C-alpha cells in the first residue's frame, strides 16, 4: 500500500482512507512555482529495515511563511507533519498528548526522517481544515512533557511523494495481502469508527486500540521504533557478524571474522552464544542451534524453528526427551497464565470504567431531578441543615461526656485526699492526748511525795492539784466531746 496525498485540496478533503498515500506523479509533471518557493523537502522512510523499506519525500511549508504572516498558508490542506518526536515517547503517549483532537484524526503514519536517528515523525490527516488549524494553534511549540525541554514542532504539509521501496526479503503470500481488520480488536479498519494509526513497520491499528499498548514495539511483529545502540566486538571493535554470550554478555565476532566469540567459549566454557543479527542461539558443544522460536525475515513475526538441523541420534534418551517436553509444557503454562492475568486486568479495568460511568450518571440524574422540583430542593436543603446541626450536637455531647469523666476522676481524687488528711489528724490528736495523760499522771505522783512539815502548803497544794486535775479532766473531756462532734 504505497500511496501519496493528492496535490489538489478538494481531493484531500474528500479522499478515501487510501487517498493519503497515492502513487507519485511523473517526474516531469508541472508544479506550482509559488508553492515550491514556499515549501521545503524532507526525505523520510518507513518499514522494517530487515523486510522492506519505503522511501519518500514530504514537502512542507517553510517555517518563516507561517511566522511572517498572521494567517496560515492559503493553499494549505488538513495534513500536518509533526517532526522530532522522541523515541521514548510511545504511540499511547502521543495519543494521550493529542487529547480530544484524536477523534478528528482520520489517519496517522509514523515515519523516520533523515538526520534524526533518535526521533521519529508523524503524518496526520484531519477530517476538516478547522480541526487541523486548531490542532496547529494548540500544540505547535508546546512541550511534550513538563519534565523535559523538547517541544512539539509541526508544519503544514504541501504534498507527500514516495520515491520507491527496497525489499530485503521475499514476502510470504499471507503478508503480501493487505489486512482489512485491526489486529487488536479484529474489527474492520474504517475511519468512520475511529482514526487509523500506521506504525513505523507499516502495520495499521485503530487509534483507540494502539493507545492501550504501552510498549514502544509493534504488537504484530515486535519491531521497536527505539533501536538499541550498535554493538561492537570487545576485542577487534568490528560491527559485523557479532555474537553475544548469553551467560556473561561478552560480544565477539564470528568464526568467519576474527573468531573472538569462539575463543571466548574455549577460554570460559560458556557454550551458548546469541547471533545479534538473527537472534538465534548457537551451542558450541553440540555444534547446532538450540532455540525453538526465531524472528521470521518475511513478516517479522516469531515462528517456531523446525529442528531439522539437530542430529538424529539413535541414543537420544527418553529421559532427555521427557525433560524437554516438560520444559515446553511449563513454558506454555507460564505464558498462558500471564496472558490470562493480562486479560483479567483488562476486563477489570473495563468493569471499573462502567461502574464509574454508572455512578456519575446516577449523580447527574439526582442533581437534575432536584433542580427540576423546587420542593425537593427545599427539603434537601433542610435535610442538609439538620444533618449539619446533628453533627454539631453530637460533637458537643461527646465533649461534655469527656469533661464529665475528667471531673468525676478529679472529685474522686479530692475525696481520697480528704480522707487521708482526716486520718492523719485523728492520729495526731490521739498522740497528743496520750502525751497529756502521761504528763498529768507524773504531776499527780510528784504532788503526793512532798514533805509533811509544810501542812499549810500541803493542804493547799493538794486542793490546787486536785482542782487542776479536775480542770484537766474536764478539759480532756471537752476535747474528746469536741472531737466526737467533729467526727
C-alpha positions in Angstrom: 0.0 0.0 0.0 2.3 2.7 -1.3 0.2 5.8 -1.7 0.5 9.6 -1.5 -1.6 12.6 -0.9 -3.2 14.3 -3.8 -1.9 17.7 -5.0 -5.5 19.1 -5.1 -7.1 20.3 -1.9 -10.5 19.0 -3.0 -9.2 15.5 -3.3 -7.6 15.7 0.1 -10.7 16.9 1.7 -13.0 14.2 0.3 -10.5 11.4 0.0 -10.9 7.8 0.9 -8.6 6.2 3.6 -6.1 5.3 0.9 -6.1 8.7 -0.8 -3.5 10.0 1.7 -0.8 7.8 0.1 -1.2 7.5 -3.7 1.4 6.6 -6.3 3.8 9.5 -7.0 3.2 11.6 -10.1 5.6 11.6 -13.0 8.9 13.2 -12.6 8.3 15.6 -15.4 4.9 16.8 -14.1 4.5 20.5 -13.8 4.0 22.1 -10.3 3.1 25.5 -8.9 6.2 27.7 -8.8 4.8 29.8 -5.9 4.1 26.7 -3.8 7.5 25.2 -4.5 9.1 28.5 -3.5 7.4 28.4 -0.1 7.9 24.7 0.6 10.9 22.7 1.8 11.6 19.0 1.1 12.3 16.4 3.7 13.3 12.8 3.0 11.7 10.1 5.1 11.4 6.3 5.2 9.2 3.7 6.9 9.0 -0.1 7.3 11.1 -2.7 8.9 14.6 -2.4 7.5 15.1 -6.2 7.6 12.0 -6.8 5.5 11.1 -3.8 3.3 12.0 -0.1 3.5 9.8 2.5 1.8 11.4 5.9 1.0 9.7 9.2 0.1 9.8 12.9 0.3 7.4 15.2 2.2 7.1 18.8 1.1 6.4 21.1 4.0 5.6 24.8 4.2 8.5 26.8 5.4 8.6 27.9 9.0 9.1 31.6 8.0 5.9 31.5 5.9 3.7 30.9 8.9 5.7 33.1 11.2 5.8 36.1 8.8 2.1 36.4 8.5 -0.7 36.3 11.0 -2.7 33.8 8.9 -1.9 30.3 7.8 -0.9 29.5 4.2 -3.9 29.9 1.9 -3.4 26.7 -0.1 -2.9 24.5 3.0 -4.5 21.1 3.4 -5.8 19.3 6.5 -2.4 17.5 6.6 0.2 18.2 9.3 3.6 16.7 9.9 4.9 16.5 13.5 8.7 16.4 13.4 11.2 15.4 16.1 9.1 13.2 18.4 11.4 11.5 20.9 11.8 7.7 20.5 11.0 7.1 24.2 7.5 8.5 23.6 5.3 5.6 22.7 2.2 5.5 20.4 0.0 5.6 23.5 1.9 8.6 24.9 1.4 10.5 21.7 -2.3 9.7 21.6 -2.7 10.9 25.2 -0.7 14.1 24.3 -3.2 14.8 21.4 -6.1 14.6 23.8 -9.5 15.4 22.4 -8.1 16.0 18.9 -7.7 12.3 18.4 -11.3 11.9 17.3 -10.8 14.4 14.5 -7.8 12.5 13.1 -8.6 10.2 10.1 -5.1 8.7 9.8 -1.7 8.9 11.4 1.5 7.4 9.9 4.8 7.0 11.7 7.9 7.6 9.6 11.7 8.1 10.1 13.3 11.3 8.9 16.9 11.6 7.8 19.3 13.2 10.3 17.1 12.2 13.3 18.3 8.8 14.5 16.7 9.1 17.9 13.5 10.6 16.8 10.6 9.9 14.5 7.9 12.0 12.7 4.2 11.6 12.3 2.0 12.5 9.3 -1.5 13.3 10.4 -4.6 13.9 8.2 -7.7 15.5 9.8 -11.3 15.3 8.9 -11.5 19.1 8.1 -9.3 22.1 7.9 -10.7 23.7 11.0 -9.6 20.8 13.2 -6.1 20.9 11.6 -5.8 24.7 12.3 -7.0 24.3 15.9 -4.5 21.4 16.4 -1.7 23.5 15.0 -2.5 26.5 17.2 -2.8 24.4 20.3 0.2 22.1 20.1 2.8 23.9 18.0 5.7 24.8 20.3 4.1 23.0 23.3 6.3 20.8 25.4 5.7 17.0 25.2 6.2 16.9 29.0 6.7 19.4 31.8 9.8 17.4 32.9 11.7 17.8 29.6 12.7 20.7 27.3 11.7 19.1 24.0 8.7 20.7 22.3 6.3 19.8 19.5 7.3 21.1 16.1 4.7 20.8 13.3 4.3 22.0 9.8 1.5 22.2 7.3 2.3 19.7 4.5 2.0 20.6 0.8 2.5 17.1 -0.7 3.9 13.6 0.0 5.7 11.6 -2.7 7.0 8.1 -2.4 10.2 7.5 -4.4 10.3 3.7 -4.1 10.8 0.7 -1.9 13.6 -1.7 -1.1 12.8 -5.3 -0.4 15.3 -7.1 1.8 13.4 -10.4 1.8 10.7 -12.2 -0.2 7.2 -11.6 1.1 5.1 -14.5 2.1 1.6 -14.8 0.4 -0.1 -14.1 3.7 1.8 -10.9 4.4 1.6 -9.5 0.9 -2.2 -9.1 1.2 -3.5 -6.0 2.9 -5.3 -6.9 6.1 -8.6 -5.1 6.3 -9.1 -5.6 10.0 -7.3 -4.3 13.2 -5.0 -7.0 14.7 -6.1 -6.0 18.2 -9.9 -5.8 18.1 -10.3 -7.7 14.8 -12.8 -5.0 13.6 -12.6 -3.5 10.1 -10.2 -0.6 9.7 -12.8 2.0 8.9 -12.3 5.7 9.5 -15.9 6.1 10.4 -15.4 4.0 13.6 -12.2 5.8 14.6 -8.8 7.0 13.3 -6.2 4.7 11.9 -2.6 4.7 13.1 0.1 3.1 10.9 3.3 2.2 12.8 6.8 2.6 11.5 6.8 -1.0 10.4 3.6 -0.4 8.2 1.1 -2.2 10.5 -2.2 -0.4 10.9 -4.4 -0.3 14.0 -7.3 1.7 15.4 -6.1 4.7 17.5 -8.2 3.5 20.4 -6.6 0.1 20.3 -3.0 1.2 19.9 -3.5 3.7 22.7 -3.8 0.8 25.2 -0.4 -0.6 24.1 2.1 0.9 26.5 5.2 -0.6 24.8 7.2 1.1 22.1 7.2 -2.1 19.9 4.7 -3.2 17.3 2.0 -5.6 18.7 2.3 -7.7 15.5 6.0 -8.0 14.6 7.5 -6.6 17.8 9.6 -4.2 15.8 10.7 -1.4 18.2 11.0 2.1 17.0 13.6 2.8 19.7 16.5 0.9 18.3 19.4 0.0 20.7 22.9 1.2 20.1 25.0 -0.7 17.7 27.2 -3.3 19.3 30.9 -3.9 18.5 33.3 -6.7 19.2 35.1 -6.2 22.5 38.3 -7.4 21.0 38.6 -6.1 17.4 35.9 -3.3 17.5 34.1 -4.7 14.4 30.4 -4.3 14.0 29.8 -7.2 11.6 28.8 -10.9 12.3 28.6 -10.3 16.1 27.7 -13.0 18.7 26.9 -12.4 22.3 27.5 -14.8 25.2 24.1 -15.5 26.9 25.9 -16.3 30.1 28.2 -13.3 30.7 27.2 -10.9 27.9 30.6 -10.9 26.1 30.2 -9.6 22.5 32.6 -11.1 19.9 32.9 -11.5 16.2 32.1 -14.8 14.5 34.3 -17.5 13.2 34.2 -16.0 9.7 35.8 -12.7 11.0 38.4 -12.9 13.7 36.7 -15.7 15.8 36.7 -13.9 19.1 33.3 -15.4 20.1 34.6 -19.0 19.8 37.8 -18.0 21.5 35.7 -16.8 24.4 34.0 -20.2 24.6 37.3 -22.0 24.7 38.6 -19.8 27.5 35.4 -19.7 29.7 33.5 -22.8 28.6 30.4 -20.6 28.1 28.9 -22.7 25.3 25.7 -20.7 24.4 26.0 -17.6 22.1 23.3 -15.4 20.5 23.7 -14.1 17.0 22.7 -10.4 17.2 21.5 -10.2 13.6 19.1 -13.2 13.6 18.5 -13.6 17.3 19.4 -17.3 17.1 21.2 -19.2 19.8 24.2 -21.5 19.0 25.6 -24.3 21.1 29.3 -24.7 20.6 29.3 -28.1 22.3 26.5 -29.6 20.3 27.6 -27.5 17.2 23.9 -26.6 16.4 21.2 -24.2 17.1 19.3 -24.9 20.3 16.3 -22.5 20.3 12.7 -23.1 19.3 11.5 -19.6 18.3 13.1 -17.2 15.8 12.0 -14.0 14.2 10.8 -14.5 10.6 12.5 -12.5 8.0 9.3 -12.4 5.8 7.0 -10.6 8.2 8.9 -10.2 11.4 6.7 -12.5 13.5 8.0 -15.1 16.0 7.8 -18.5 14.5 8.8 -22.0 15.6 12.0 -23.3 14.3 12.0 -26.8 12.6 14.6 -29.0 14.3 15.9 -30.4 11.0 19.3 -29.1 11.9 19.5 -31.2 15.0 21.4 -34.5 14.5 19.3 -37.7 14.5 21.0 -39.6 17.3 19.7 -43.1 18.0 21.0 -42.9 21.6 18.8 -39.9 22.3 17.4 -40.9 25.7 13.8 -40.9 26.6 14.6 -39.0 29.8 16.0 -36.1 27.9 13.0 -36.0 25.6 10.6 -36.0 28.5 12.5 -33.2 30.2 12.3 -31.1 27.0 8.6 -31.8 26.8 8.1 -30.9 30.4 10.0 -27.7 29.9 7.9 -26.8 26.9 4.7 -27.5 28.9 5.9 -25.4 31.8 6.8 -22.5 29.4 3.4 -22.7 27.8 1.6 -22.7 31.1 3.5 -19.7 32.3 2.7 -17.9 29.0 -0.9 -18.8 29.3 -1.1 -17.7 32.9 0.4 -14.3 32.1 -1.9 -13.8 29.2 -5.0 -14.7 31.3 -3.8 -12.4 34.0 -3.5 -9.6 31.5 -7.0 -10.3 30.2 -8.3 -10.3 33.7 -6.7 -6.9 34.4 -8.1 -5.6 31.2 -11.7 -6.7 31.8 -11.5 -5.5 35.4 -10.5 -2.1 34.2 -13.5 -2.1 31.8 -15.8 -3.0 34.7 -14.3 -0.3 36.8 -14.9 2.2 34.0 -18.5 1.0 33.6 -19.1 1.4 37.4 -17.6 4.9 37.4 -19.8 5.9 34.5 -22.9 4.5 36.1 -22.2 6.3 39.4 -21.5 9.5 37.5 -24.7 9.2 35.6 -26.7 8.5 38.8 -25.4 11.5 40.5 -26.1 13.7 37.4 -29.7 12.3 37.3 -30.2 13.0 41.0 -29.0 16.6 40.6 -31.2 17.0 37.6 -34.3 15.7 39.4 -33.6 18.0 42.4 -33.1 21.0 40.1 -36.4 20.4 38.3 -38.5 20.0 41.6 -38.3 23.1 43.9 -40.0 21.3 46.8 -37.4 18.5 46.7 -34.7 21.1 46.6 -36.0 22.9 49.7 -36.4 19.6 51.5 -32.9 18.6 50.5 -31.6 21.9 51.9 -33.5 21.4 55.2 -32.2 17.9 55.4 -28.6 19.1 54.9 -29.1 21.8 57.6 -30.5 19.2 60.1 -27.7 16.8 59.3 -25.2 19.6 60.0 -26.9 20.6 63.3 -27.0 16.9 64.4 -23.3 16.7 63.7 -22.7 19.8 65.7 -24.8 18.5 68.7 -23.0 15.1 68.5 -19.7 16.9 68.8 -20.9 18.9 71.8 -22.3 15.8 73.5 -19.0 14.0 73.0 -17.1 16.9 74.5 -19.5 17.0 77.6 -19.1 13.3 78.2 -15.4 13.7 78.0 -15.4 16.6 80.5 -17.8 14.7 82.8 -15.3 11.8 83.1 -12.5 14.2 83.8 -14.4 15.9 86.6 -15.5 12.7 88.2 -11.9 11.5 88.3 -10.9 14.8 89.9 -13.7 14.6 92.6 -12.7 11.1 93.5 -9.1 12.2 93.9 -10.1 15.1 96.2 -12.3 12.8 98.4 -9.4 10.4 98.7 -7.1 13.2 99.7 -9.6 14.5 102.4 -9.9 11.0 103.9 -6.2 10.7 104.2 -5.9 14.2 105.9 -8.7 13.3 108.4 -7.0 10.1 109.3 -3.7 11.8 109.9 -5.4 14.4 112.0 -7.1 11.8 114.2 -3.8 10.0 114.7 -2.2 13.3 115.8 -5.0 14.1 118.3 -4.7 10.6 119.9 -1.0 11.0 120.2 -1.3 14.4 121.9 -4.0 13.0 124.4 -1.7 10.2 125.3 1.1 12.6 126.0 -1.2 14.8 128.1 -2.4 11.7 130.1 1.2 10.8 130.9 2.0 14.3 131.9 -1.0 14.5 134.3 0.0 11.2 135.9 3.5 12.4 136.5 2.2 15.6 138.1 -0.1 13.7 140.5 2.7 11.4 141.5 5.1 14.3 142.3 2.5 16.1 144.5 1.9 13.1 146.7 5.6 12.7 147.7 6.1 16.3 149.0 7.3 16.8 152.8 4.8 16.6 155.6 6.2 19.6 157.6 4.6 22.1 155.3 1.0 21.5 156.3 -0.4 24.7 155.1 1.2 24.4 151.8 0.4 20.7 151.7 -3.3 21.4 152.5 -3.5 23.9 149.7 -1.4 22.1 147.2 -3.5 19.0 147.0 -6.6 21.1 146.6 -4.8 23.1 143.9 -3.6 19.9 142.4 -7.0 18.3 142.7 -8.6 21.3 141.2 -6.1 21.4 138.4 -6.6 17.6 137.9 -10.3 18.2 137.7 -9.8 21.1 135.4 -7.5 18.9 133.3 -10.0 16.0 133.2 -12.8 18.4 132.3 -10.6 19.9 129.6 -9.8 16.5 128.3 -13.5 15.5 128.4 -14.4 18.7 126.5 -11.7 18.0 123.9 -12.9 14.4 123.5 -16.5 15.6 123.1 -15.5 18.3 120.7 -13.6 15.7 118.6 -16.5 13.3 118.6 -18.8 16.1 117.5 -16.4 17.0 114.7 -16.1 13.3 113.7 
